[in-house]
């Protein structure tokens, strides 16, 4: 009844991860252009589906899971130790906005 041998499985997994990421962490991307966010999703979808097609599902899922390693490094070490920014809350906001090179005057629009 539930077949997972098609690429729809990979599409579903990547889509769920991006949906959860946008729901839970989207406030950290508030000034990122929408086209860049959409392009990131499409690129990741094409990458995972392409790897799954040519190298197999196991390789693509291992690659997808391995993306947590740089995220942990950035959030647990680089931001707090090197930049003085809390890697989980993005505070202080002024430092986080400077790090992202965003306009700190959010009420000017």
MIBALO-711537 format. One line per 5 residues: for each residue x, y negated, z of N, C-alpha, C, O. Coordinates in Angstrom, 2 decimals. Layout:
# MIBALO-711537
X,Y,Z,X,Y,Z,X,Y,Z,X,Y,Z ~ ...
END
This chain:
# MIBALO-711537
0.82,1.19,0.00,0.00,0.00,0.00,0.86,-1.26,0.00,0.68,-2.11,-0.87 ~ 1.79,-1.40,0.94,2.66,-2.57,1.00,4.00,-2.19,0.39,4.81,-1.51,1.02 ~ 4.23,-2.64,-0.82,5.48,-2.34,-1.50,6.44,-3.52,-1.34,6.05,-4.68,-1.49 ~ 7.68,-3.21,-1.03,8.68,-4.27,-0.87,9.78,-4.15,-1.91,10.84,-4.77,-1.77 ~ 9.55,-3.37,-2.96,10.59,-3.18,-3.95,10.68,-4.31,-4.97,11.58,-4.30,-5.81
9.79,-5.28,-4.91,9.84,-6.38,-5.87,10.54,-7.58,-5.26,10.83,-7.61,-4.06 ~ 10.82,-8.58,-6.09,11.48,-9.79,-5.62,10.56,-10.66,-4.75,11.02,-11.62,-4.13 ~ 9.28,-10.32,-4.71,8.37,-11.09,-3.87,8.76,-10.99,-2.39,8.48,-11.89,-1.61 ~ 9.39,-9.89,-2.02,9.87,-9.75,-0.64,10.90,-10.83,-0.33,10.80,-11.50,0.70 ~ 11.89,-11.00,-1.21,12.91,-12.04,-1.00,12.29,-13.43,-1.03,12.65,-14.29,-0.22
11.37,-13.65,-1.95,10.70,-14.96,-2.04,9.96,-15.24,-0.74,9.99,-16.36,-0.23 ~ 9.29,-14.23,-0.21,8.57,-14.39,1.05,9.49,-14.69,2.22,9.20,-15.58,3.03 ~ 10.58,-13.95,2.32,11.52,-14.16,3.44,12.12,-15.56,3.38,12.13,-16.27,4.39 ~ 12.61,-15.97,2.21,13.21,-17.31,2.08,12.16,-18.39,2.35,12.45,-19.38,3.02 ~ 10.95,-18.20,1.84,9.90,-19.20,2.04,9.51,-19.31,3.51,9.31,-20.42,4.01
9.42,-18.19,4.20,9.10,-18.22,5.63,10.20,-18.93,6.41,9.91,-19.76,7.28 ~ 11.45,-18.63,6.10,12.56,-19.29,6.80,12.56,-20.79,6.57,12.78,-21.56,7.50 ~ 12.30,-21.22,5.33,12.26,-22.65,5.06,11.05,-23.32,5.69,11.14,-24.45,6.16 ~ 9.91,-22.63,5.70,8.72,-23.19,6.34,8.96,-23.38,7.84,8.68,-24.44,8.39 ~ 9.48,-22.34,8.50,9.78,-22.47,9.93,10.83,-23.54,10.19,10.72,-24.31,11.14
11.84,-23.59,9.34,12.87,-24.61,9.49,12.30,-26.02,9.36,12.67,-26.91,10.12 ~ 11.42,-26.22,8.40,10.83,-27.55,8.23,9.87,-27.90,9.36,9.79,-29.05,9.77 ~ 9.15,-26.91,9.87,8.23,-27.17,10.98,9.01,-27.49,12.25,8.71,-28.46,12.94 ~ 10.01,-26.67,12.55,10.73,-26.82,13.82,11.85,-27.85,13.78,12.11,-28.51,14.79 ~ 12.51,-28.02,12.64,13.68,-28.89,12.56,13.53,-30.03,11.55,14.50,-30.76,11.31
12.38,-30.19,10.98,12.17,-31.21,9.95,12.41,-32.62,10.41,12.76,-33.48,9.61 ~ 12.24,-32.88,11.71,12.44,-34.25,12.20,13.91,-34.67,12.12,14.21,-35.86,12.22 ~ 14.82,-33.72,11.94,16.23,-34.07,11.77,16.53,-34.45,10.32,17.63,-34.91,10.02 ~ 15.58,-34.27,9.44,15.76,-34.58,8.02,14.84,-35.71,7.58,14.49,-35.81,6.40 ~ 14.44,-36.56,8.50,13.42,-37.56,8.21,13.80,-38.54,7.11,12.92,-39.03,6.41
15.07,-38.84,6.93,15.46,-39.79,5.88,16.13,-39.11,4.69,16.65,-39.79,3.81 ~ 16.11,-37.79,4.65,16.65,-37.07,3.50,15.63,-37.15,2.37,14.44,-36.91,2.60 ~ 16.06,-37.49,1.17,15.10,-37.58,0.05,14.38,-36.25,-0.16,14.97,-35.17,-0.06 ~ 13.09,-36.35,-0.46,12.26,-35.15,-0.66,12.78,-34.28,-1.79,12.73,-33.05,-1.70 ~ 13.28,-34.88,-2.84,13.78,-34.11,-3.98,14.98,-33.25,-3.56,15.15,-32.14,-4.06
15.79,-33.77,-2.67,16.94,-33.00,-2.19,16.50,-31.81,-1.36,17.08,-30.72,-1.46 ~ 15.46,-32.00,-0.54,14.94,-30.90,0.26,14.32,-29.82,-0.62,14.50,-28.63,-0.37 ~ 13.58,-30.23,-1.65,12.97,-29.27,-2.57,14.06,-28.55,-3.37,13.99,-27.34,-3.56 ~ 15.06,-29.29,-3.82,16.16,-28.68,-4.58,16.93,-27.66,-3.74,17.34,-26.63,-4.25 ~ 17.11,-27.94,-2.47,17.80,-27.02,-1.56,17.02,-25.70,-1.45,17.61,-24.62,-1.47
15.69,-25.80,-1.34,14.85,-24.60,-1.27,14.92,-23.80,-2.56,15.10,-22.58,-2.53 ~ 14.80,-24.47,-3.70,14.83,-23.77,-4.98,16.19,-23.14,-5.22,16.26,-22.00,-5.70 ~ 17.26,-23.84,-4.91,18.61,-23.29,-5.08,18.80,-22.05,-4.21,19.34,-21.05,-4.68 ~ 18.37,-22.11,-2.96,18.51,-20.96,-2.07,17.66,-19.79,-2.57,18.09,-18.64,-2.51 ~ 16.47,-20.08,-3.05,15.60,-19.03,-3.59,16.24,-18.36,-4.79,16.23,-17.13,-4.89
16.78,-19.14,-5.70,17.44,-18.59,-6.89,18.68,-17.79,-6.51,18.94,-16.73,-7.08 ~ 19.44,-18.29,-5.56,20.65,-17.60,-5.11,20.32,-16.23,-4.50,20.91,-15.22,-4.88 ~ 19.38,-16.20,-3.59,19.03,-14.95,-2.91,18.38,-13.97,-3.88,18.70,-12.78,-3.85 ~ 17.49,-14.44,-4.74,16.85,-13.54,-5.72,17.86,-13.04,-6.74,17.81,-11.87,-7.14 ~ 18.78,-13.90,-7.16,19.81,-13.47,-8.12,20.74,-12.43,-7.52,21.07,-11.43,-8.17
21.17,-12.65,-6.30,22.05,-11.68,-5.65,21.32,-10.38,-5.41,21.89,-9.30,-5.57 ~ 20.05,-10.47,-5.04,19.27,-9.25,-4.82,19.11,-8.47,-6.11,19.14,-7.24,-6.09 ~ 18.94,-9.15,-7.23,18.77,-8.49,-8.52,20.06,-7.80,-8.96,20.03,-6.65,-9.41 ~ 21.18,-8.49,-8.82,22.43,-7.97,-9.37,23.27,-7.15,-8.38,24.00,-6.25,-8.79 ~ 23.17,-7.46,-7.08,24.00,-6.76,-6.10,23.20,-5.95,-5.09,23.77,-5.15,-4.35
21.90,-6.14,-5.06,21.06,-5.36,-4.16,20.51,-6.19,-3.01,21.05,-7.22,-2.64 ~ 19.41,-5.69,-2.48,18.72,-6.38,-1.39,19.58,-6.46,-0.13,19.57,-7.47,0.56 ~ 20.31,-5.40,0.18,21.14,-5.40,1.39,22.14,-6.54,1.37,22.32,-7.24,2.37 ~ 22.79,-6.74,0.24,23.79,-7.81,0.11,23.13,-9.18,0.26,23.66,-10.06,0.93 ~ 21.97,-9.35,-0.37,21.31,-10.65,-0.30,20.82,-10.96,1.11,20.90,-12.11,1.55
20.31,-9.97,1.82,19.84,-10.20,3.18,21.00,-10.43,4.15,20.88,-11.22,5.09 ~ 22.12,-9.76,3.93,23.31,-10.01,4.74,23.82,-11.43,4.51,24.19,-12.12,5.45 ~ 23.83,-11.86,3.25,24.25,-13.23,2.94,23.31,-14.23,3.60,23.76,-15.21,4.19 ~ 22.02,-13.99,3.50,21.05,-14.89,4.10,21.25,-14.97,5.61,21.21,-16.06,6.19 ~ 21.46,-13.83,6.24,21.69,-13.81,7.69,23.02,-14.47,8.06,23.15,-15.03,9.15
24.01,-14.40,7.17,25.32,-14.97,7.49,25.31,-16.50,7.49,26.26,-17.11,7.98 ~ 24.27,-17.12,6.96,24.20,-18.57,6.99,24.03,-19.11,8.40,24.18,-20.32,8.63 ~ 23.74,-18.25,9.36,23.62,-18.71,10.74,24.99,-19.04,11.34,25.07,-19.83,12.28 ~ 26.05,-18.45,10.82,27.39,-18.68,11.37,27.83,-20.13,11.23,28.23,-20.73,12.23 ~ 27.78,-20.74,10.02,28.16,-22.15,9.95,27.20,-23.06,10.72,27.61,-24.09,11.25
25.93,-22.69,10.77,24.97,-23.51,11.52,25.32,-23.51,13.01,25.28,-24.56,13.66 ~ 25.66,-22.36,13.55,26.06,-22.29,14.95,27.34,-23.07,15.20,27.46,-23.76,16.22 ~ 28.30,-22.96,14.30,29.55,-23.71,14.45,29.28,-25.21,14.49,29.79,-25.92,15.36 ~ 28.47,-25.69,13.55,28.19,-27.12,13.48,27.44,-27.59,14.72,27.81,-28.61,15.31 ~ 26.40,-26.86,15.11,25.54,-27.31,16.20,26.13,-27.06,17.58,25.86,-27.82,18.51
26.91,-26.00,17.73,27.43,-25.67,19.05,28.83,-26.22,19.32,29.22,-26.40,20.47 ~ 29.59,-26.50,18.26,30.96,-26.98,18.47,31.21,-28.35,17.84,31.57,-29.29,18.55 ~ 31.03,-28.46,16.53,31.45,-29.65,15.81,30.71,-30.91,16.27,31.35,-31.91,16.60 ~ 29.39,-30.88,16.29,28.65,-32.08,16.68,28.91,-32.49,18.12,29.22,-33.65,18.36 ~ 28.80,-31.58,19.10,29.04,-32.03,20.48,30.49,-32.40,20.77,30.74,-33.42,21.42
31.44,-31.61,20.32,32.84,-31.82,20.69,33.51,-32.91,19.86,34.28,-33.72,20.40 ~ 33.23,-32.95,18.58,33.94,-33.88,17.70,33.20,-35.21,17.51,33.83,-36.25,17.36 ~ 31.87,-35.17,17.51,31.10,-36.37,17.20,30.33,-36.95,18.39,29.82,-38.06,18.30 ~ 30.24,-36.21,19.49,29.52,-36.70,20.66,28.02,-36.70,20.49,27.32,-37.52,21.09 ~ 27.50,-35.79,19.67,26.07,-35.69,19.39,25.58,-34.35,19.91,26.22,-33.32,19.67
24.47,-34.35,20.62,23.88,-33.09,21.06,23.44,-32.32,19.82,22.62,-32.80,19.04 ~ 23.98,-31.11,19.64,23.71,-30.34,18.44,22.32,-29.78,18.33,21.94,-29.30,17.26 ~ 21.53,-29.83,19.40,20.18,-29.27,19.38,19.12,-30.34,19.37,18.01,-30.10,18.89 ~ 19.43,-31.54,19.91,18.42,-32.60,19.95,18.75,-33.78,19.04,17.88,-34.60,18.75 ~ 19.99,-33.87,18.59,20.39,-34.99,17.73,20.52,-36.31,18.48,20.40,-37.38,17.87
20.75,-36.24,19.76,20.87,-37.46,20.56,22.32,-37.72,20.90,23.07,-36.75,21.05 ~ 22.76,-38.91,21.03,22.03,-40.15,20.83,21.73,-40.40,19.35,22.55,-40.13,18.47 ~ 20.54,-40.90,19.11,20.06,-41.09,17.74,20.98,-42.01,16.94,21.18,-41.80,15.75 ~ 21.52,-43.03,17.59,22.38,-43.97,16.84,23.61,-43.25,16.28,24.00,-43.50,15.15 ~ 24.22,-42.38,17.07,25.38,-41.62,16.58,24.97,-40.64,15.48,25.69,-40.47,14.50
23.81,-40.01,15.66,23.32,-39.06,14.66,23.06,-39.78,13.34,23.41,-39.28,12.28 ~ 22.43,-40.96,13.40,22.16,-41.73,12.18,23.46,-42.19,11.54,23.57,-42.19,10.31 ~ 24.44,-42.58,12.34,25.75,-42.94,11.78,26.40,-41.74,11.10,26.95,-41.86,10.01 ~ 26.33,-40.59,11.75,26.90,-39.36,11.19,26.26,-39.02,9.85,26.95,-38.60,8.92 ~ 24.94,-39.18,9.74,24.22,-38.87,8.51,24.28,-40.03,7.50,23.81,-39.90,6.37
24.86,-41.16,7.92,24.95,-42.37,7.10,23.57,-42.88,6.71,23.33,-43.26,5.56 ~ 22.67,-42.87,7.68,21.30,-43.35,7.50,21.17,-44.75,8.06,21.96,-45.18,8.91 ~ 20.17,-45.45,7.58,19.85,-46.78,8.09,19.21,-46.62,9.47,18.20,-45.93,9.62 ~ 19.80,-47.26,10.49,19.29,-47.15,11.84,18.05,-48.02,12.07,17.31,-47.79,13.02 ~ 17.83,-48.99,11.21,16.68,-49.87,11.36,15.49,-49.22,10.65,15.16,-49.58,9.52
14.85,-48.27,11.33,13.77,-47.51,10.68,12.48,-48.31,10.54,11.58,-47.89,9.82 ~ 12.39,-49.44,11.21,11.17,-50.23,11.14,11.26,-51.34,10.09,10.36,-52.18,10.00 ~ 12.31,-51.35,9.31,12.49,-52.42,8.32,11.69,-52.18,7.05,11.59,-53.07,6.21 ~ 11.12,-51.00,6.89,10.43,-50.67,5.64,9.03,-51.18,5.61,8.32,-50.97,4.62
END
